[in-house]
Amino acid sequence: MSGPSDDDEGGDCVIRFPQSRTRPGPAEPARNLGLTPLSRAVGSSGRAAKGHWCSRCRGIWYSYFLEAECPVCGNRQG
């Protein structure tokens, strides 16, 4: 009777989850997409703003408010 650990002697095996939404690829740093126009109008430095991920731009944009739209491409899906 052979088990899954019989094939790999070291026991270090990576099992990929089929439902994962990310693909392994080159690790590139996220782009800084800046503040939204509304947050810029407030005139603060962006220090307490919350970051949001944009999958199209592959970067992070910041806002003080509950905005959901990337200021660069208009993506609302994250």
C-alpha positions in Angstrom: 0.0 0.0 0.0 1.6 3.3 -1.1 0.6 6.6 0.3 1.2 10.1 -1.0 4.3 10.6 1.1 6.0 7.5 -0.5 6.7 9.4 -3.7 8.5 12.3 -2.1 11.2 11.4 0.4 11.8 14.8 1.9 8.1 15.4 2.7 8.3 18.9 1.3 5.5 19.0 -1.2 3.4 22.0 -2.4 -0.2 21.2 -3.0 -1.9 23.9 -5.1 -5.5 24.7 -4.4 -7.7 24.5 -7.5 -9.9 27.4 -6.3 -7.0 29.9 -6.0 -7.5 33.1 -7.9 -3.8 33.9 -8.1 -1.3 32.4 -10.5 2.3 31.9 -9.7 4.4 34.3 -11.6 7.2 36.8 -11.3 7.0 38.7 -8.0 6.8 42.3 -9.2 6.2 45.2 -6.7 2.7 46.7 -6.6 2.4 50.1 -8.3 1.4 53.1 -6.2 -1.7 54.5 -8.0 -2.0 57.5 -5.6 -5.0 59.1 -4.0 -8.5 59.4 -5.5 -9.5 62.9 -6.7 -11.9 63.2 -3.8 -9.2 62.4 -1.3 -6.8 64.9 -3.0 -9.5 67.6 -2.8 -9.5 67.2 1.0 -5.8 68.2 0.8 -4.3 65.8 3.2 -1.0 63.9 2.7 -2.5 60.5 2.4 -1.1 59.3 5.7 -4.3 57.8 7.1 -5.9 56.8 3.8 -6.9 53.1 3.3 -5.3 51.2 0.4 -7.4 49.3 -2.2 -6.0 46.8 -4.7 -6.7 47.2 -8.5 -6.2 43.9 -10.4 -6.2 45.7 -13.8 -3.5 48.2 -12.9 -1.8 45.7 -10.6 -1.3 48.5 -8.0 -2.7 50.0 -4.8 -4.8 53.2 -4.7 -5.7 55.1 -1.6 -8.8 56.9 -0.3 -10.1 58.4 2.9 -13.7 57.6 1.9 -15.7 54.5 1.0 -14.9 54.8 -2.7 -14.8 51.7 -4.8 -13.4 52.9 -8.2 -9.8 52.8 -9.2 -8.7 56.4 -10.0 -6.6 55.2 -12.9 -8.7 52.8 -14.9 -12.2 53.0 -13.3 -12.2 49.3 -12.2 -14.7 48.6 -9.5 -14.1 44.8 -9.1 -10.9 44.9 -7.0 
